[in-house]
Amino acid sequence: MKKYFLSSFVILALIITSCGGNDDGYVATDDGDPEPEAPLTFETHLSDMGIYSGDLKNLVPNNNVHLYDLNSRLFTDYAHKQRLLRLPEGKAMQYNNSNLLPSFPDNTLISKTFFYYEDEANTSSNKIIVETRVLIKTEGTWKIGNYKWNADMTEATYTNNGSIVPIEYMNAEGITQSIQYQIPANEDCITCHNVNGVKTPIGPKLRNMNFNPNNGTVNINQLQYFIDEGMLEGVSNPSDITVLPDWEDEDNFDIFERGRGYMDINCGHCHQPGGYVPTEFLLDFQLETPFDDTGIYSRRGQIEDRIQSTTPDYMMPKIGRTLVHNEGVTMMLEYLQAIED
C-alpha cells in the first residue's frame, strides 16, 4: 500500500524572510540596497542546507520547503522516500507546454531522503535513514550532491563516494529483512540524471505529480495545490496535463497502461534518446513514445530476464537496487505476456 507524505501540506507556505515580495530573486541588505540572492551551494552537513527544522532525524521540513509525491514511483530496495521541493521566494515552476519537467527557477532545491522503518507494520517506529540526495539549480544548471546519514540519525555528511550500508528491519509480515543498501557515487547519479549530457531531475515531471493523494488530510490534486499556492504558473487546470499511470493501481489502469507506467519511471530516464545507454541497446521507454517505436516487444525476453536478475551489469535497472522487486516483476510479467496475446 502506498504511504503518502503529503499530510504536512497543511503547514506548507512560501516563507523566506525578506523585505517585500521581490520577483527578481533579490534580498535587501540592512542599508536597503538590493543584492542578488547568493547561488545555492552544497554545505558539508545536511543540517546547514536549510531543508529541515528541529531534530534532523524527525525529517520535519522547514516552513519554506514543500513535500510532494509521485503517482508512480521508482523502486529502490523497498526504501521509503521523502521528496521535498524548495523554490526561491517569489518564484514558481513554469509550465512549458509539456507534460514532462516544468521550468524550475534558479536556486530551486529538490531533495529525496531514503529510509526504512525498523518495524514496517508500525510507521511510528524508529526510522533507519540512509541517505539524502539533493539537486540544486544555479545559473541555469542542475548540480547533484549526496548526504550519507550517521548511525545515530543526528547528521548527514556530503560525499561524492559510493558506499554499502547494511540495513536490517522487520517487514510488514514480521520477517526480518537484511539489505546491503548501496549508496551511489556522484558519478553514478549523473549516469541517470542526464539527457544529452545535461544534468536533469527525473521524478518531478508534471504528469507524475498530477494526482490526488487523498490521504485523509489533503484531498486535492497536487498540481492544483501548486497552482493555488503560486508555485506553478502557466497552467490553470491539471486536466490539461496527462497522467503517468500508477503501476500499482489495478482499478483505474489496465495492464498495458501499468506496464508502460512502470517502465517509464524505472527505466525511461536512461532508455530514451539522449539517455545513458549504449547505442546498440537504444530503446525508448518513455510513456509518450508510441509502442511500436519503444523496442519493448522485440526485447521482451531480455526485459523479462533482466528485471528478475541481481547480476551486476546485467540486471535492470543497473543502479538503485540489489533486490528483485517482486511486486513489480509480477505485474511486468503479466504485461509482457499481454503484449504477446
N, C-alpha and C positions, 0 to 999 in steps of 0.2 A: 504494500500500500504506500502511496506517496506520502511523504512528510513535507508539508509546506512550511516555509519560514517567513511567510508574509504577514503573520499575525501582528508583527510590530509596525505594520503600515500606519496604525493609528497614531504612532509617535513620530512619524516621519515629517520633516519640514525642511525647507531650504533655509538654513540659518548659518550664516558666516558673519562674524562681526565686521561691520564696515561703516563708512559714513555715506549713507544714501544708497539707492539702488542703481549702481552704475553698470550699464550693459556692455561696457568695453573691457571688463576684466581688470579695472583699476581699483586700487585701495588708496585711502587717504592717509598721509603721514600726519604727525602731530601738528605740523605747521599748516596743514590744509592743502599742501601740494600733492596732486595725484602722482603715483608712480606705478609702472607696470607690475602686475602681480608676478611674483617670482615663479619660474618654472618648477614644477614638482621634481623632486629627486628621491632616490631610494636611500632612506636612512639605514643605519646599521641595525637598529632594533625596530620591530614592528610597532611597539608602543609609541614610537616617535613619529609614526606616519599619520596620526590623527584620524585613524579609522574607528577605533573603539574608545569607549569611555568606561571608567571604573576598572575593576579587575579584568585583566585581559582574557582570562580563561572563561569568563562568562559570555564572551562574544556579543556584548551589547554595543550596537552601532552608535557612533556619535550622532548628534542631532541633525547634522547635515549629510548624513550617509544613509542611503536608501537600500532596503532589502528588495531583491527581485528574485524571480524564479523562472524556470523554463518549462514549457509544456512537454517536451520530450528531452530526456537527459542522457548525457554520456556516461557510460559505465566505467567506474574506477574501483575495482575490487570491493564493491559494496560499501564504499565510503559515503557518508553524508556530505553534503556541500552547502555551505552558506555563501550566497552570492550577494555582493554589495556593489553599489554604484554611488560615486560622489561626483557631482557636477560643480563647476565654479559658480559662484553667486551670480545670478542674473543671466545665466547661460542655459541653453537647453539642447537636447538632441534634436537634430533636424531630419525630417522625413525627406528623402531624396528620390521620390517616385520609385522606390524599390521595397520589396518585401524583406530584403536582407538587412545588413547593418545600416543603422542611421548614421548620419554625420555627427561625430562627437566633437565638442569644443576642446580646444587646448586646456590643459590642466584637469581633464577628466581622469578619475581614478576608478578602476574596476578591480575587485578582489574576489577570490574564491578560496574559502577555508575548508579543508578536508578533515573530517573527524569521524570517530565511531563512538557509540555508547558502550560503556562497559557491559551493560545489560540491554540488549536491543528490545526486550519486552518491556522495559521501563525507561522511557525517554527522560525521566527526571534523574536517572543515574548519572554518574560522572562521565564526562566526555574524554575521550582519548584524542587530543588534537595533534595532527601530524604536520601539516604544512599550510601555508597561506601563499597563494600565487597572486601577484599584483601586476596589473598593467597600468601604466600612466602615459598620457599623451601630452607631448610638449613639442612646440614648433612643428605641428602637423605630423609628428612621427610617434608611433607607439613604441614604448620600451617595456621590457619584461623583466621582472625580478621575482625571487622566491625566498620565503622565510621559513626556516625549519624551527619547530617548537621544541623547547626543552622538556625534559621528562616531568617536571613539576607543573607544566602548563602555565608558567608565570611570564614567559617571554619567548619570542621567536626572533631568530637572527638571520640576517640576509646572507645568502650563499649562492654562489654560481655552480657549486658542485652537486652532483647527484649522490644519493646515499640510500641504504636499505635500513628500514626501521622495523624491527619485529613488533607485531601487534597481536594481542590476544584479547578476545572479547567473547561474550556469550550471545549467540544469535537468538531470534525470537522463539525458537523451539527449545531453548535451554541447552544447546550444544556448544561447547567451547570451540571457537574458531581461531586458528593461528595463521597469520599472514606475514609474509616478508614484503612489507609495503615498500615500493620503490619511489623515492622522490627523484624526479628527473633533474638532470643537469640543465643549465640555462640553454645550452646548445640544443638539447632535446626539445625544450619548449619551443624554440624558434623553428624547429622542424615542422611542427604542426601549425603554429601561429604565423603562417606567411602564405601569401599568394603572389606569385611572380616576384618573389624576393622581398616583398613589402610586409612587414610585421602587421598583424591584424588580430582583433578578438575573434573568437569562434562562436560562443554561445549566444550573446545578446542580439540576435537578429530579430527584427520586428515580428516576423511570422512565428518565432519561437517564444515570444513573450505575449502573444495575442491569445490570451485565455483567461478564464475566470477561476481563480484558485478556490473560491467557495470553501474557505477553511473554517467557517463558523464565526469568524471575526470580521473579515472583509469579504463582501460578496459583490465584487465589481470587476469588470475586465481590467487587467493590469495595464494595458495601453491606455484605456480610458482614464485610469488613475493618473498616469504620467501626463496625459493631456490636461486634465483638470488641475494638476499641480504646477503646470507651466514647465514641465520637464521635457515635453515632446511637442515640437512645433511643426507646422506644415501639413498636418493631417488632423481632421476633426472627428473622424468616425473610424473606429477599429475595423468595421466591416469592409472598409476599402482595402484592407491588408489580408493576405491569405493566412492560413494557419498550418503550421507544421503538425502533421498527425502525431498524436501521442501513441507510441507503440504499445503501451500498456492498456489502452482504452478499447476494449472489445465492443462496447456498446455503441460508440459513435463513429468508429472507423473500421473498415473491412481489412482483411489480411493484406491486401495489396497496398493499401494506404499505410498500414502499420509497418510493413516491411520497408517501404521507402522512407518512412519517418525515422526508423531505427538506423538505417544506413546513412541517412543524411547527417544525423547528429554524431554518430560514432565513426563514420568513415569519410564523409563528404569533404571535410576540411583538407584532407590530403588527396583524395581521389576526385579531383576536379582539374580543369585546365589551369595551369599555373601552380598547382599544388605540389607538394613534395613527394613525388612518386617517380620511379624510373620510367623512361619514355615507353618501354615495351609493355609496361603494366598500366598505361594511362587509361583509367576508367573515370566516369563522371557519375558520382552517386548523389549529386545534388537533387533535391526534390523537384526543381523546375525543369530538369533535363528530361525530355521525352524518353520513355522506357527503352525504345529501340536504339537510342543513342547512348545508353548508360554502359553497355557491356555486361550488365548483370546476367542476362540469360546465357551468353557464351561462356561466362566464367562461374556459373552457378556451382559447379562441382568444387572448384577451388575455394570459392567463398565458404561453402559448407565445411570443408576441411579446416580452413584457417581459423574460423571463428570458434572451432572446438579444440584447437591446438594451444599448447602452452610452450611450444618450442620457440626460443628466441629467434628473431629474424624470419620466422615463418608465420607465426600467429598474427592475427589481425584483430583489433589494432595492435601495432607493434609496441606502442608506448602507452602506459597508463593502466596496464593490467598484468597480473601474474596468474589470475584465476580464470576459469571458464565462467562466463555469465550464463548460468543455467536457464534462467527465465527468458533472457534474450535469445539464447540459442534455440530453445524450444519454439518460440514464435518464429524465428528466422527459418528453421527447418520446415515449418508449415508453409511459410511464404515461398521458399524455394521450390517446394513441391507444387504449390498452387500455380506458379508461373509455367510449370510444365504441362498442366492439365488443359 
